[in-house]
Amino acid sequence: MGSQTPTSNDRSRTYWTPTMERYFIDLMLDHMHRGNRTGHTFNKQAWTDMLTVFNAKFSSQYDKDVLKSRYTSLWKQFNDIKNLLGQSGFSWDESRQMLVADDYVWDAYLKVHPDARPYKTKAVLNFNDLCLIYGYTSADGRYSRSSHDVDVEDDIQGVNLADGIGSLAPSSSERLRTDWNPDMDRYFIELMLNQQESGNKR
């Protein structure tokens, strides 16, 4: 009986380095832009492709469950932060890549939600990309429903968005070769935030 449990335990104990997580996020963004997303997850072929490339990159032999488990935990992280940002007194510090609030705001919130404590001191390095990956499956910025409450209209908007992004670049292989640096990311994020503040996000 005990011999059946190590596989799931081993999967949950997979140690994700920041490099592995960043690479996985880049893979998800690429497949999202290619339109390989169905509903709130990726299609079967996308998972297979991501796993093959991921294992080749890190000389590992993970199975799809390892990536899917990370996908779910990143989604939870995204939702946790999104929900906190929906609370009065919380804001996002772009330079430190973390949630910030006055101590009295944190204290009051943590009394009711003690499981949010790690976010008081934890930097979330890829939050802006998580917004791109998980954001369209959620509410329109009012944070009123869970990302699990996906409806068809959200899916269609997400696919159209992905197609629109894809059509800007000549080919998927050229998109893969784009060398983004932190300055480019920061500038692009500022552009998106400006557009959102101007009310140009559906």
N, C-alpha and C positions, 0 to 999 in steps of 0.2 A: 504494500500500500504506500509506504513511504517513498518507494522508488519512482512514483509517478509525479511527485510534487517538485523535485528539483528544477524541472524545465521552466515552470512558470516562475518559481522563485529566482532562478538564474536570470530570467528575462527582466524581472522587476529590479534586479540588482545590477543591470547593465550600467556601467559607469560612463556617463556622457561628459566628454570634455567640451569646453566652449567651442573648440574647432569642429568637433563632430556635430554639435548642435547648429552652428553657423552653416555648415555644409548641407545639412538636412534641410534647413530653412531655405537655402538657395535652390535646392532641388525642388522643393514644394512650390516656390515662386515661379520657377521655370515651367513646371507642369501646369500650374494655374494659368499662366500666360498662354500656354499652348491649348488651353481649353480642355484639359484632361481631368476636369473636376465634375463629379456628379452629385448633386445635392450638397450635403455638408462634408463630403469626403472626396477622395480621388478614385478614379476608376481602377479596375483590376490591373490593367496594363501599366498604368502610371506607378502603382505600388511595386509591380515587378521590376520596372525600369529603375525606379529610385533605389530599390534594394540592391540590384546588380551593380549600379554605379557606386553606391555607398560602400558595399563590401569590397569592391575593387580599390576604392580610394584608401580605405583603412585596413586593407588586408585582413578583413574579418569574415565571419561566417554566420552573421545574424540571420534570423528569419523575419518575415514580414511583421510578425507580432511585436518585435522590438521597435520597429519604426512606428507601427500603429499605436503602440503604448505611449511612445514619446509624443506623437501627434495629439493624443488625448490629453496628456499632462500639459503640453504647451497650450492647448485650448483652455484648460482649466485656469492656467496662469493668466492668459489673456482675459478671460471672464472675470477673474478675481480683481485684476487691476482696473478693468473697465467699470466694474461695479463700485470700486473704491473711488474712482474719478467721478462717478455719478453722485457721490456724497458731498455734502457741503464741507468746505475746508480743505479738501484734498486737491493736489495738482501734480502735474508731471514735470520733473526737473530734467530737461533734455541733456544738460551738460553732465549730470551725475547718473542719468539713465535710471531714475528711481522715483517712486512716489514720495511726495513731501507733504507735511501738514504740521501744525503746531502740536506740541506735546499733549495739550488738553484735548485736542481733536482725536489724536491717536488713542489716548487713554479711554475716552468715552466709547470709541468704536470697538476697541479690543475687549472691553468689558462684555459686549454683546457678541462679538465675533473673534474669539481668541485665536482661531486658526489663521487669521490674517497677520499675525505677529511677524512672521518672516519678512513681509513686505516693508516693514518699518526700516529695516537696515539692508535689504537685499537689492542690489542693482539688477535690473532686467534688461540685458544688453540688446535684445532683439525685439523689443516691444513694438516698434514702429512697423517692422515686417510682419509681426503677428497680427497687427491691425489689418494689413493688406490680405493676409491669408484667411483670417477668421472674421474680419470685420463685416463683410457683406452678408454673412449668414445671420447677423444680429440685427438689432433695431437700428434705426437711422441716426444714432447719436444720442437718443434720449435714454438709452440703457433700460428700457422698460421690459425686455423679455430676454429669455435665455437664448443662447446660440443654438440650443437643441430644437427650438421652435421655428424650424425652417419652413417657409412656404414656397410654392412654385415661383411666385413673382421674384422673390429674393434670388432663387437659383438662376432665373433667366437674366436678371440684372447682372449677376456675377459672371455668367458666361459671356454676356455682351461686353462687359468691362474687360474680361480676359481677351476676347477677340479684338477689341479696340486697341488694347495695348500691343497685341501681337502684330496688328497691321501696321504699326508705326515702324517696326523693324523689318529689314529685308528678308531675313530667314531665321529659323530657330537656331541654326548653328552659329550665326553671327551674334545672336542675342547671348548665347552661351559664352562667347569670347569677350564680351564687354567687361573691361577691367574697372569696376566701380571702386572708388576709394572713399574713405570716410567723409572727405569734404564734399564729394558729389552726393553721397547719401544725405548729408546734413542739408545741403542746398535743396535737394529734391523734396525732402520732408518739409522744409520751410515753405516751399511752393505749395505743397498739398495742404498744409495747415492754413496758409493764407486763403486758398480757394475754399476750404471748409468754413473759415470764419466769414468769408464773403457769401456764404449760403449756396455754394456751387456743388455741394455733395448731396446726392439723392439718398 
